[in-house]
Amino acid sequence: MTHEEKADEILSNYSFVEYDQNNGVKIHNDTLHAAKRQCAIICVEQVIDSLEAFAYTGTFYDHFETGKMVTTEQASPTEYYRSVLEHIKNS
């Protein structure tokens, strides 16, 4: 998974959607988008802190939610998640 795809996946986990109750139309809300981005930033910063604390240095690591081995585009997991973080900050 590329760092862009991972960033988009993390952001999608924080989907804040409002609907107009009268007609069911999706309402864009900049405040909610900013909150979604901030939640994703905190999440990725925690992943980076954990990876550094456990000194993961290879291009594979155990995904703590699924238990599967994950590849990180031939970058160290910390570098990979720093790229994910930058993508989220710029979205």
N, C-alpha and C positions, 0 to 999 in steps of 0.2 A: 504494500500500500504506500503510495507516495505521501509526502508530508502534507501536501495540499488536500488529498483525499481524507487523511486522518483529521486534519483541522476541520474540514467540512462535516465529518462524522461526529466529532465532539460538539461542534456548534449545533448540529441537528438534535443532539440529546437535550439541549436546553431550549426547546421550541416553546416560545411564548407566543400564542396566537389569540387575538381578540376578534370576536365577531360582533357585528351590529345585530342585536337581538331581533330587530324588526325584519331584516331581509337576509340575514345569514352571510353577509359579505365580509370578507377578511379585511381587517383594518390594519394598516401599517402604523406602527408605533415606534418612533425612534428611541423613546425611553426604554421600552421593553427590549429592543435590539441591543442597546448599550448594556442592559443588565445581563442579557444572554451572553454577550461577548465577555463581560467581566467574570461571569461564572466559569466560562470555558478557560479563561486565562488563569484563574485560580486553580482549576483542575490540572492544567498542564504544568504549572509551576510546581504543584505537589508531586507530579510524576517525575519531573526533573530532580527535585530534591531527593526523592526516594531512590532514583537511579544513581545519583551521586553518593548517597549514603551507603548503598550496597555495592558501589564500585563496579557497575556493569560496564564493560569495555568492549565486548564483542559486537558483532552486527546482528546477533540474535539474542533474545531475552524471553523469559517466561512472561506471558500476558497474565497479570494477576487476576483478571476476572474470568478468563476462559481456560486458563491453564495450558494454553497452546504456545508453541514457540513462534515468535514473530520476527520477521526480517525488517531491517530499518534502512533500506536503500544503500547498503554498503557503508553506512555511517555509524558511528557509535550511537547507542540509544539516546544518550544525552544530546548529542549534536542533532539527531533526528528530531527530538522533541523541542529543541530550541528553534528549529525551522518551522515546526508546527505552531509554536507560540508566535513567531513572527507573522505567519500567515493569518492567524486569528486576530492579532493586533491590527493588521492592515485590512481586515475585512469590514 
